[in-house]
Amino acid sequence: MPQDFTMPSPSILTLLSLLMVTEVSSVSKTNCSYTHLMEHLNLLDTNQVLADVRPVVNWTSPTGVKMDLYVYGILDVDEKSQTLTCQAWSNTGWLNEFLSWNESDFCGIDKLTVPRKKLWAPDISIQEDTDSITKGPYASLYSNGIVTVMDSLRLKTACNMDLYKFPFDAQTCQMTVTSLSHCEAAMMIDRWSTSEYLNQFSRQVLNNKGEWSLVSINTTKEKSIYQKRSWDKLIFKITIKRSPMLYVGNFLIPLLYFLVLDLASFFINQTRGEKLSFKITILLSISVLLLIFNDILPSTANKLPLIATYCIVVFTLVGLNLLVTMLVGFLMDLERKEGWDLQTHASVQSSPPENEAEKGVPTEASPEQKAPGGGTQGLSDSRLLQLALEEVWRIRLEVVSAVGAGDHRKTGYWERVAKRIDTVYFCIYIIFTIVFHGFLFITWIQ
Ligand SMILES: *[C@@H]1O[C@H](CO)[C@@H](O)[C@H](O)[C@H]1NC(C)=O
């Protein structure tokens, strides 16, 4: 019985072997699995040589490495330490001369993903500080031998920030990509996509719409000579722009309002004390605004931002305005005192109707005495008129002295000086304000 099972008849054996052969050959022709392709490329068991050695047939030919960098998040811009933290994807590709296949032989497979550690990869790094790199676990292998890897980076790069135009500023930060151990003869680093495509794609994927927006990413290629060898450098210049609305709404417009209020205070009557207190209030409000602003303004050592100059100028203008108001008030007071002295002097000595009245005092009784006594009617009428005139004059003087520096007083020297100072300062103030704002506008907007 067991013999029957262990020894099949030769006819069955040949049939089985025939079947197996046809099956294997049909499998090798129609196998569409990645495993088969991996086997063909000698990648199934860990082929250490493929991972260790730069994949070129002739050692003199350099490996061309192409790289793209897409910014998809601007996390932080620190003006004090002059750094930009952003999230980016890098897409790196190169040619592996040993790994290529004919697509038609493998059911049209044109792309294969293999673990990164199986393949050699260029040792390019970003010279500026890199916070963290999340490496994609797989490398993509294309049928023509191109290998690509995708990394997610959190970059912290140093920028040379110029805050002169703050908050209407744009900053450029750069990232330098270079190889650590391969000079140009062995590795040529270049950009992959055009700048337009990089910009377009970055803007498409940029996910946060915060204070900063991406203007452009530009790539330039540079070489540096070190130990008589030339090294390739690829520089990505990232330009970002601040959206100024926060600062315009919270700071610039209120400051402008205060300036306009200060200008308008020229039309408050000088004789009232309100003018001075109003201007002091404005000065105080600006001080409070400046205190708040002190926290917002990024501090830099190299150049005073224009907005700080603006604050200083506005504060100085309003302060100067206060001083001028005080001076004008002082001159008015001086005039008032002198005017008062003059008036009292005039009322005693040089006022003609008063003199007449004084002369007329003794004769004042005479019309009343003479009129019943049959004096001429015309004379008594004129006397009556003179009396009335005298009374009116007296009342007028009283009114003038009561008002103090009244309008009817002849304008004295000091008052004229005060008014001139006020007018001239107002004109200078307005002209300067307009010119200064024009200059600011042109500088900020361009
Ligand atoms: C290797 O490349 C160099 C320079 O391109 C060339 O002169 C040389 O003939 C090549 N060697 C082989 C074996 O192809």
The ligand as an ORCA input file, in Angstrom:
! r2SCAN-3c Opt
* xyz 0 1
  C      34.755     57.283    -17.555
  O      34.515     58.698    -17.798
  C      35.631     59.373    -18.287
  C      35.286     60.819    -18.367
  O      33.985     61.015    -18.715
  C      36.053     58.797    -19.616
  O      37.215     59.461    -20.099
  C      36.325     57.336    -19.459
  O      36.605     56.768    -20.729
  C      35.151     56.613    -18.839
  N      35.492     55.227    -18.595
  C      34.737     54.210    -19.002
  C      35.240     52.884    -18.670
  O      33.684     54.406    -19.582
*
